[in-house]
Amino acid sequence: MNMFNLDWRIKLFIGIGMLIGSIVEFYWGYQLKIASEPFSHIWVLALGFAWVGSDQIQKALEKRSKDS
């Protein structure tokens, strides 16, 4: 059961934004690793962004195929 019945285009936009956020977080974590700073929590955040983004994209594509 989906609490929010969003249009598939909005879900796709959110998913792509989360994947872009994941790339930014991975880059930030890599820069912290190079500077010998603590960075593992940043990579966990990036993995979370990637997971949510890919899930939203999958749901958007499923909804698009169902609506067509």
BAGUFI-187563 format. One record per residue: residue number from 1; x, z, y of N, C-alpha, C in turn. Coordinates in steps of 0.2 Angstrom, whole numbers, plus 5000, padded with zeros to 4 digits. Last residue first. Layout:
BEGIN
   num    nc1    nc3    nc2   cac1   cac3   cac2    cc1    cc3    cc2
   NUM      X      Z      Y      X      Z      Y      X      Z      Y
...
END
This chain:
BEGIN
   num    nc1    nc3    nc2   cac1   cac3   cac2    cc1    cc3    cc2
    68   4999   4907   5014   4999   4900   5014   4994   4897   5009
    67   5000   4920   5012   4995   4918   5017   4995   4911   5017
    66   5010   4921   5002   5003   4923   5000   4998   4920   5005
    65   5021   4917   5009   5019   4913   5004   5012   4915   5001
    64   5022   4927   5018   5021   4921   5021   5018   4916   5015
    63   5024   4938   5010   5018   4938   5014   5016   4931   5016
    62   5037   4935   5005   5031   4936   5001   5025   4935   5004
    61   5044   4935   5018   5043   4929   5014   5038   4929   5009
    60   5043   4949   5021   5040   4944   5025   5039   4937   5022
    59   5049   4955   5010   5042   4956   5011   5039   4951   5016
    58   5062   4951   5013   5059   4949   5006   5051   4950   5007
    57   5065   4956   5025   5065   4949   5024   5061   4947   5018
    56   5064   4970   5022   5059   4967   5027   5059   4959   5026
    55   5075   4971   5013   5069   4972   5011   5063   4969   5015
    54   5086   4968   5022   5084   4963   5016   5077   4964   5013
    53   5085   4979   5030   5084   4972   5033   5082   4967   5027
    52   5087   4990   5022   5081   4989   5025   5079   4982   5028
    51   5100   4987   5018   5095   4987   5013   5088   4986   5016
    50   5107   4986   5030   5107   4980   5026   5101   4981   5021
    49   5106   4999   5035   5103   4994   5039   5102   4987   5034
    48   5113   5006   5024   5105   5007   5025   5102   5002   5029
    47   5125   5001   5027   5122   4999   5020   5115   5001   5021
    46   5128   5007   5039   5127   5000   5039   5124   4998   5032
    45   5128   5020   5036   5123   5018   5040   5122   5010   5040
    44   5139   5020   5028   5133   5022   5025   5127   5020   5029
    43   5148   5017   5038   5147   5012   5033   5141   5014   5029
    42   5148   5029   5045   5146   5023   5048   5144   5017   5043
    41   5153   5038   5036   5146   5039   5038   5144   5032   5042
    40   5167   5034   5036   5163   5033   5030   5155   5034   5032
    39   5176   5037   5046   5172   5031   5047   5167   5030   5041
    38   5188   5046   5056   5183   5046   5050   5178   5041   5051
    37   5202   5035   5060   5197   5040   5062   5192   5040   5056
    36   5212   5025   5060   5213   5031   5056   5208   5037   5058
    35   5210   5013   5065   5212   5018   5070   5213   5025   5066
    34   5204   5007   5054   5210   5004   5057   5214   5010   5061
    33   5192   5013   5054   5196   5014   5048   5203   5012   5051
    32   5186   5009   5066   5187   5016   5065   5192   5017   5059
    31   5184   4995   5062   5188   4997   5068   5190   5004   5068
    30   5175   4997   5052   5181   4994   5050   5186   4996   5056
    29   5164   5002   5059   5167   5006   5053   5174   5004   5052
    28   5161   4990   5066   5163   4997   5070   5166   5001   5065
    27   5158   4981   5056   5163   4980   5060   5166   4986   5064
    26   5146   4988   5051   5152   4987   5047   5158   4985   5051
    25   5138   4987   5062   5140   4994   5060   5146   4993   5055
    24   5136   4973   5063   5139   4977   5069   5142   4984   5067
    23   5129   4971   5051   5136   4968   5053   5140   4971   5058
    22   5118   4978   5054   5122   4980   5048   5129   4977   5049
    21   5112   4971   5064   5114   4978   5065   5119   4980   5060
    20   5109   4960   5057   5114   4959   5062   5116   4966   5064
    19   5099   4966   5049   5105   4963   5046   5111   4962   5051
    18   5090   4969   5058   5093   4975   5054   5099   4972   5051
    17   5086   4957   5063   5089   4962   5067   5092   4967   5064
    16   5080   4952   5051   5086   4949   5053   5089   4953   5058
    15   5069   4961   5050   5074   4961   5045   5080   4957   5047
    14   5062   4958   5062   5064   4965   5061   5070   4965   5056
    13   5058   4945   5059   5062   4946   5065   5066   4953   5064
    12   5050   4947   5048   5056   4943   5047   5061   4944   5053
    11   5040   4954   5054   5044   4957   5048   5050   4953   5048
    10   5035   4944   5062   5038   4950   5065   5042   4954   5060
     9   5030   4935   5053   5036   4933   5058   5039   4939   5061
     8   5020   4941   5046   5026   4940   5043   5032   4938   5047
     7   5012   4954   5055   5013   4947   5054   5020   4946   5051
     6   5009   4970   5048   5012   4966   5053   5012   4959   5050
     5   5001   4983   5044   5000   4976   5042   5002   4971   5047
     4   5008   4997   5039   5007   4993   5044   5006   4986   5042
     3   5007   5003   5026   5004   5006   5032   5003   5002   5038
     2   5003   4995   5011   5007   4995   5017   5003   4998   5023
     1   5004   5000   4994   5000   5000   5000   5004   5000   5006
END
